[in-house]
Amino acid sequence: MRNILITVMMLIVVALMFNTIVAQDNTGTRARIETHGNTANATLGNLKP
């Protein structure tokens, strides 16, 4: 019973960490990747052959 409780608590902690680190709207990892990707696309689009 104790092992199940610990496992459930660890899963909850991992889910909360994912929401705060990765999925945050403005400062999360996903937002940072999108920002850098958009910057790279704009830079590549402005290159002249």
C-alpha positions in Angstrom: 0.0 0.0 0.0 2.8 2.3 0.8 4.5 1.7 -2.5 1.4 2.6 -4.4 1.0 5.8 -2.4 4.6 6.8 -3.1 4.2 6.0 -6.8 1.0 8.1 -7.1 2.6 11.0 -5.3 5.7 10.9 -7.6 3.4 10.9 -10.7 1.6 13.9 -9.3 4.9 15.7 -8.7 6.1 14.9 -12.2 2.9 16.2 -13.7 3.2 19.5 -11.8 6.8 19.9 -12.8 5.9 19.4 -16.4 3.2 22.0 -16.2 5.5 24.6 -14.5 8.7 23.9 -16.6 7.6 22.9 -20.1 4.0 23.9 -20.7 4.0 27.4 -19.2 2.6 29.9 -21.7 5.2 32.8 -21.6 8.4 31.4 -20.0 8.1 27.7 -20.5 10.4 25.6 -22.6 7.8 25.2 -25.4 7.5 29.0 -25.6 11.2 29.5 -25.7 11.6 27.0 -28.5 8.8 28.6 -30.5 10.4 32.0 -30.1 13.8 30.8 -31.2 12.3 28.9 -34.1 10.4 32.0 -35.3 13.6 34.1 -35.0 15.5 31.5 -37.0 12.8 31.4 -39.7 12.8 35.1 -40.0 16.5 35.3 -40.2 16.6 32.6 -42.9 13.8 34.3 -44.8 15.7 37.6 -44.9 18.8 36.1 -46.5 19.5 37.2 -50.0 21.1 34.8 -52.5 
